[in-house]
Amino acid sequence: MADDPSVLVPGTGYIYVAPPGTALPDLSKGFDPKDSTKWGPEGLTWKSIGNTSLDNGIEMSVDGDEPEVLGSWQNKSLKTTDPGKTYAVTINLSDFTAESYKLYYGTDKGLDSKGLFSIPTSPTAQNRALMIAAVDGAKAVVWHYPKTSIIGADAVTMDPAALGEMPVKATVVALNQSTPLGSVTPVFDLATGLKAPAA
């Protein structure tokens, strides 16, 4: 029995960041998630976030109130509310680099003249566009968020039997009033690219 083309086992993943507002690369002519230089002009802007946890993966969460049922005297279930939702992505960074430190500790300053990274006394979440490619062999799903606010989410872990991890949380925020919070593709073939649906 053949695999269902719309299901995915995300055995490999790639995460990229860029300045807020950076567009999603053109996925229509194929997509190599390992090599951003093949993505056209946008590929020069997107930078790999590096290695991330294999054991913990990433977590895409949603937070907000549950819809509330409102009723009238005549109809007890007349309408439901549409409460706001906040979306976030938790990523466990395994590369201990200046960029990882910026995202975890909340600063735009890199290494100093001695090669040291100074941990700020007043952390500030860092704004980045975020792109996540979840890959299953020759197919993938790609998420794109034009703007996220990223800062450390939990303790740095140093387990002698595993890679060290720095968890960061990327909260999805609006780039502006006219831009969607983000987009996600259906499962598509990496070699042939994302195809527009038939009319």
Wavefront OBJ file of the C-alpha trace (Angstrom):
o trace
v 0.000 0.000 0.000
v 1.436 3.394 -1.004
v 2.013 6.168 1.498
v -0.667 8.809 1.813
v 0.942 11.825 0.096
v -0.507 14.265 2.620
v 0.996 12.725 5.773
v 4.456 13.476 7.102
v 6.955 11.937 9.522
v 9.255 14.925 10.186
v 12.527 13.007 10.521
v 14.602 16.079 9.680
v 13.976 19.773 10.160
v 15.568 23.065 9.237
v 14.930 26.401 10.938
v 15.873 29.780 9.524
v 15.638 33.354 10.792
v 15.792 36.659 8.941
v 14.946 40.325 9.552
v 11.218 40.908 10.187
v 9.208 41.083 6.979
v 11.494 38.807 4.952
v 9.431 36.994 2.332
v 9.098 33.258 1.988
v 11.382 31.951 -0.783
v 9.752 30.911 -4.064
v 8.871 27.259 -3.472
v 7.325 26.655 -6.906
v 10.527 25.481 -8.630
v 11.770 23.091 -6.002
v 13.239 23.675 -2.580
v 16.519 22.563 -1.024
v 16.147 23.195 2.729
v 19.871 22.499 3.283
v 21.145 25.194 0.901
v 19.689 28.701 1.099
v 21.947 29.916 -1.732
v 19.614 28.089 -4.153
v 16.535 30.032 -3.060
v 17.028 33.134 -5.165
v 17.361 36.639 -3.675
v 15.590 35.728 -0.416
v 18.168 33.011 0.253
v 20.820 35.619 0.924
v 18.770 36.949 3.847
v 17.648 33.739 5.570
v 20.214 32.277 7.995
v 20.111 28.803 9.522
v 19.478 28.758 13.248
v 21.815 25.748 13.416
v 21.325 22.448 15.180
v 18.257 21.920 17.334
v 17.211 19.148 19.697
v 16.471 15.735 18.189
v 14.840 14.447 21.377
v 12.606 17.440 22.044
v 11.944 18.617 18.498
v 9.968 21.827 18.315
v 6.583 22.634 19.801
v 4.003 24.824 18.103
v 1.587 26.049 20.741
v -1.582 28.098 20.819
v -2.826 30.033 23.828
v -6.114 31.783 24.409
v -9.563 31.437 25.895
v -11.964 28.741 24.765
v -15.001 29.872 22.737
v -17.923 30.739 24.997
v -21.490 29.778 24.152
v -23.889 32.720 24.408
v -27.613 32.244 24.534
v -30.853 34.094 24.699
v -33.956 33.297 26.661
v -35.362 31.714 23.514
v -32.201 29.954 22.308
v -29.663 28.760 24.873
v -26.961 28.227 22.194
v -27.406 31.244 19.961
v -23.793 32.209 19.276
v -20.198 31.432 20.207
v -17.506 34.013 20.849
v -14.297 34.230 18.811
v -11.562 34.700 21.437
v -8.115 35.848 20.343
v -5.318 33.305 20.001
v -1.570 33.658 20.442
v 0.711 31.311 18.510
v 4.255 30.422 19.543
v 7.059 28.047 18.609
v 9.440 26.614 21.224
v 12.829 25.639 19.782
v 15.653 23.932 21.661
v 18.903 25.352 20.260
v 21.967 23.103 20.333
v 24.501 25.416 18.661
v 26.254 27.649 21.200
v 26.936 30.620 18.915
v 26.622 34.391 19.149
v 23.304 34.262 17.257
v 21.921 31.610 19.608
v 23.000 33.698 22.620
v 21.302 36.788 21.168
v 18.033 34.898 20.862
v 18.266 33.187 24.258
v 19.560 36.068 26.361
v 17.674 38.840 24.548
v 20.155 41.287 23.071
v 21.269 42.506 19.649
v 24.924 42.718 20.726
v 27.335 39.995 19.586
v 30.762 38.964 20.806
v 33.015 41.682 22.221
v 36.658 42.342 21.295
v 37.772 39.524 23.607
v 35.403 37.027 21.980
v 33.037 37.021 24.952
v 29.258 37.368 24.937
v 27.898 39.709 27.612
v 24.615 38.627 29.195
v 22.409 41.733 29.436
v 20.905 42.923 32.705
v 17.685 43.876 30.902
v 16.846 41.268 28.243
v 14.832 42.335 25.198
v 13.073 39.836 22.948
v 14.604 39.780 19.471
v 12.358 40.270 16.442
v 12.948 37.866 13.545
v 11.084 36.395 10.615
v 10.973 32.626 11.123
v 10.817 29.761 8.643
v 10.557 26.080 9.565
v 10.907 23.212 7.074
v 9.810 19.789 8.353
v 11.206 17.160 5.978
v 10.201 13.545 5.374
v 12.521 12.102 2.718
v 11.613 13.849 -0.550
v 8.680 15.846 0.804
v 8.195 18.687 3.248
v 5.894 21.168 4.947
v 7.096 24.756 5.407
v 5.855 27.319 7.938
v 6.618 31.015 7.477
v 6.068 33.751 10.061
v 6.948 37.295 8.892
v 7.564 38.438 12.475
v 8.220 36.659 15.740
v 9.492 37.841 19.104
v 12.175 35.429 20.387
v 13.679 35.057 23.869
v 14.851 32.311 26.237
v 12.015 30.099 27.442
v 13.501 27.769 30.029
v 16.756 26.662 31.660
v 19.860 25.818 29.647
v 20.447 22.079 30.047
v 23.833 20.366 30.140
v 23.208 16.613 30.228
v 26.445 14.567 29.983
v 24.576 11.994 27.865
v 22.976 14.453 25.426
v 23.632 17.637 23.500
v 23.356 20.853 25.468
v 20.182 22.832 24.812
v 19.038 26.450 25.038
v 15.238 26.622 24.742
v 13.833 29.752 23.105
v 10.230 30.732 22.507
v 9.253 32.548 19.312
v 5.920 34.295 19.841
v 4.185 35.083 16.563
v 3.263 38.763 16.297
v 1.683 40.861 13.560
v 4.072 42.539 11.137
v 1.325 45.046 10.327
v -2.469 45.195 10.119
v -2.625 43.974 6.507
v -0.197 41.014 6.723
v -1.323 37.558 7.901
v 0.408 36.233 11.025
v 1.975 33.517 8.906
v 1.453 30.807 6.317
v 1.953 27.063 5.987
v 2.201 24.860 2.916
v 0.531 21.521 2.306
v 2.908 18.575 1.941
v 4.887 19.098 -1.277
v 7.674 17.429 -3.223
v 11.052 19.065 -2.648
v 12.282 18.331 -6.177
v 9.296 19.644 -8.123
v 8.213 22.327 -5.674
v 4.933 23.668 -4.366
v 2.227 23.702 -7.019
v -0.783 26.003 -7.099
v -4.106 24.152 -6.717
v -6.042 23.405 -9.879
v -8.763 25.951 -10.676
l 1 2 3 4 5 6 7 8 9 10 11 12 13 14 15 16 17 18 19 20 21 22 23 24 25 26 27 28 29 30 31 32 33 34 35 36 37 38 39 40 41 42 43 44 45 46 47 48 49 50 51 52 53 54 55 56 57 58 59 60 61 62 63 64 65 66 67 68 69 70 71 72 73 74 75 76 77 78 79 80 81 82 83 84 85 86 87 88 89 90 91 92 93 94 95 96 97 98 99 100 101 102 103 104 105 106 107 108 109 110 111 112 113 114 115 116 117 118 119 120 121 122 123 124 125 126 127 128 129 130 131 132 133 134 135 136 137 138 139 140 141 142 143 144 145 146 147 148 149 150 151 152 153 154 155 156 157 158 159 160 161 162 163 164 165 166 167 168 169 170 171 172 173 174 175 176 177 178 179 180 181 182 183 184 185 186 187 188 189 190 191 192 193 194 195 196 197 198 199
